[in-house]
Amino acid sequence: MVEPEVSATLYREARERIIELAGQLDKEQLDTTVPACPRWTVRQLLAHLVGVSTDVINGDLAGAPGETWTAAHIAAREGRGVDELIAEWERSGPEWDEIARRAEHPSFIVRNPYLDAGTHEADLRGALGLIRPPAEVALAITDSVLPRVAEDFEDLGGYTVITPDREYRLGSGDARATVRVDTYELSRAVFGRRSRAQIEAWDWTGSPGRFADRLPVMGPTETDLVD
């Protein structure tokens, strides 16, 4: 698991990178559809990130993280310029840093804001053809989420996931399969940014079985994504 101070720092750094990037984008880039979030443009993704932060510090979490809740972030900020969105995030973001640092909130997502920000930063960069976020973000995502995902593998046998950075055990009982995969790819898959076919094309020893259905916390994407 990631320590509270690290969680807060990762979120602050991701926020600062996204804000810096957003301030440099032209209209065409802002209107680009985000393949990992195909209902959203880059501008709408930014509005979501801002809206999440504002809702968290105001305690407006009813329906989170469902589609109605996230859609409200975008609808409420329709027509606002990037400068306005950035200004709102710069007000609310540091308060979420402190919430993460205190680590008292019952919500796992609220205690670890870099999960949403880090995933969406990769979505954003992928949509714009930019380099990936720092490797430490992907590692933190896998370190935090894989132990929780493992709880859903108890009836599937034992899986070993080997990355260049870590070795993770999912499930229990007889060993079913071992897979070797890049940390970034694993971090993208756990939040549904890789398809079943992409996951099953990793370097497997043994059969993937139902691994690709259980690994993503919200299910795999139906289309292949590369970023």
Residue pairs with C-beta under 8 A, 6 or more apart in sequence:
1 143
1 144
1 147
2 10
2 112
2 114
2 140
2 143
2 144
4 100
4 101
4 102
4 103
4 111
5 101
6 140
7 100
7 101
7 103
7 111
7 112
7 113
7 114
7 140
8 97
8 98
8 100
8 101
8 113
10 114
10 118
10 136
10 137
10 140
11 93
11 96
11 97
11 100
11 113
11 114
11 117
12 93
12 94
12 97
13 134
14 114
14 117
14 118
14 121
14 133
14 137
15 49
15 53
15 89
15 93
15 117
17 121
17 133
18 46
18 49
18 117
18 120
18 121
18 124
19 86
19 89
19 90
21 124
21 125
21 130
22 46
22 82
22 85
22 86
23 82
23 83
23 86
25 42
25 82
25 128
29 42
29 128
30 41
30 42
30 43
30 46
30 82
31 41
31 42
31 43
32 41
32 42
32 127
32 128
33 40
33 41
33 127
34 40
34 41
34 42
34 45
34 123
34 124
34 126
34 127
35 123
35 126
35 127
35 223
35 225
35 227
36 122
36 123
36 126
36 127
36 193
36 221
36 225
36 227
37 45
37 120
37 123
40 48
40 74
42 124
42 127
42 128
43 82
44 74
45 120
45 123
45 124
45 127
46 82
46 85
46 124
47 73
47 74
47 76
47 77
47 78
47 80
47 85
48 70
48 73
48 74
48 120
49 89
49 116
49 117
49 120
50 73
50 77
50 85
50 88
50 89
50 92
51 70
51 72
51 73
51 74
51 76
51 77
52 70
52 73
52 116
53 88
53 89
53 92
53 93
53 96
53 113
54 60
54 88
54 92
55 61
55 64
55 69
55 73
56 92
56 96
56 99
56 110
56 113
57 92
57 95
57 96
57 99
61 69
61 107
61 110
62 69
63 69
64 107
64 109
65 109
65 116
77 84
77 85
96 110
96 113
97 113
99 105
99 110
99 111
99 113
100 110
100 111
100 112
100 113
103 111
105 111
108 148
109 115
109 116
112 144
114 137
114 140
114 141
115 141
115 144
115 145
115 191
118 133
118 137
118 138
118 140
118 141
118 187
119 141
119 187
119 188
119 191
119 193
121 133
121 137
122 132
122 133
122 137
122 138
122 187
122 188
122 193
122 227
123 193
123 227
124 130
125 131
125 132
125 133
125 227
126 225
126 226
126 227
127 227
132 138
132 184
132 227
135 183
135 184
137 187
138 183
138 184
138 186
138 187
138 188
139 165
139 166
139 183
139 187
141 187
141 190
141 191
142 163
142 165
142 166
142 168
142 183
142 186
142 187
142 190
143 166
145 187
145 190
145 191
145 217
146 161
146 168
146 170
146 186
146 190
148 217
149 170
149 190
149 214
149 215
149 217
150 168
150 169
150 170
150 171
152 214
153 159
153 170
153 171
153 172
153 214
154 171
154 172
155 171
156 171
156 176
156 209
156 210
156 211
156 214
157 171
157 172
157 173
157 174
157 175
157 176
157 209
158 169
158 170
158 171
158 172
158 173
158 174
158 175
158 176
159 169
159 170
159 171
159 175
159 176
159 177
159 178
159 179
159 211
160 167
160 168
160 169
160 170
160 175
160 177
160 178
160 179
161 167
161 168
161 169
161 170
161 178
161 179
161 181
161 186
162 168
162 178
162 179
162 180
162 181
163 180
163 181
163 182
163 183
163 186
164 182
164 183
165 183
166 183
175 206
176 206
176 207
176 209
177 204
177 205
177 206
177 207
177 208
177 209
177 211
178 204
178 205
178 206
179 202
179 203
179 204
179 205
179 208
179 211
180 202
180 203
181 189
181 202
181 203
185 194
185 202
188 194
188 225
188 227
189 198
189 199
189 215
189 216
189 220
190 215
190 216
190 217
191 216
191 217
191 218
192 216
192 217
192 218
192 219
192 220
192 221
193 221
193 225
193 227
194 216
194 220
194 221
194 224
194 225
195 220
195 221
195 222
195 223
195 224
195 225
196 212
196 213
196 220
197 224
198 220
198 224
198 225
199 208
199 211
199 212
199 215
199 220
200 208
200 211
200 212
212 220
213 219
213 220
